Amino acid sequence: MKIAILPGDGIGTEIVAEAVKVLKVLDLNLELETALVGGAAYEAFGHPLPEATLKLAKDSDAVLFGAVGDWKYDTLDRPLRPEQAILGLRKNLGLFANFRPAICYPQLVDASSLKRELVSGLDILIIRELTGDIYFGQPRGRRIATDGHFPGAEEAFDTMRYSRPEIERIAHVAFQAARKRKAAGGEGRVTSVDKANVLETFQLWKDVVTEIGQQYPDVALDHMYVDNAAMQLVKAPKKFDVVVTGNMFGDILSDAAAMLTGSIGMLPSASLNDKGQGLYEPSHGSAPDIAGKGVANPLATILSAAMMLRFSLNQPDAAARIEQAVDKVLTQGLRTPDIHSEGTTRVGTVEMGDAVVKALG
């Protein structure tokens, strides 16, 4: 089983090192190969996603990704910015379905910014479509306006667009995920988030999701406008089971859901193509302000490695071992600064990784 290890920038190198440490103590036949990506790759090769890195990713069963980006690269032309690496990987690998679970561990209930009763037992799965929407729609650019409120002024424009097949495939993923969660004792409900009252793109989205939903009579379906969904996430988050939405709305809502769990440092993610190949990364960014300080939380990356074992490498038992080890470490009261509270033991990045390794036995 070949895994491409792409640490990236900022805290990416620190947190990926801990996830690799965890993978190496498992009794699995894993081939790990590391390559540069993001700002680090730009410094070495003049491009955030060099051909060699892309080839490694394509030739691997899965990609374990850290984070990319740094403020010092903000003046680069957009195609050369570190963030283009992740967009390029999604496009070239055909990664269209992003899974972001938002689970509030019992040990971290009081670390959430919401009241205990609102987040205790929280278990949401947000499924975000990754290849369409305003992030990839054409045309896009800048020009001098010829109409509108200010003709003759400079304006910028992006195009939001979705095709029926794009919506159909992500809808199937969501309904199948809800069906599996129901079989495991979950509610079995999909909430489709759109803005169909304003946008033609999301009227099509709503129509197609409704049609696909008829093929899953055992799964409940409801629709919610994105502004209401944002409000409900902080008002009554446990009303959600599986949430499916477009690229931009999913980007925003999944980060909001992260804070329900106590810290975005606890949130893993998986981005999959139709062959089961996936890119696995923590939901947070490169955090250059704390890079090198040894305080970053590696648990989201370690949990992303567990998702990788489950979804791409067909190693559910090993995935469960990692998840149980993380739970054990939290029960022991060990906390990185982002989830530290009175009465718990503050540890650094390496110490937390070591604790997970020890918990694996």
Beta strands, then each sheet from edge to edge (+ up, - down):
strand 1: 2-8
strand 2: 31-34
strand 3: 62-67
strand 4: 97-103
strand 5: 123-129
strand 6: 141-144
strand 7: 154-157
strand 8: 189-194
strand 9: 220-225
strand 10: 242-245
strand 11: 268-272
strand 12: 278-282
strand 13: 334-335
strand 14: 345-346
sheet 1: 2+ 1+ 3+ 12+ 11- 4+ 5- 10- 8- 9-
sheet 2: 6+ 7-
sheet 3: 13+ 14+
end
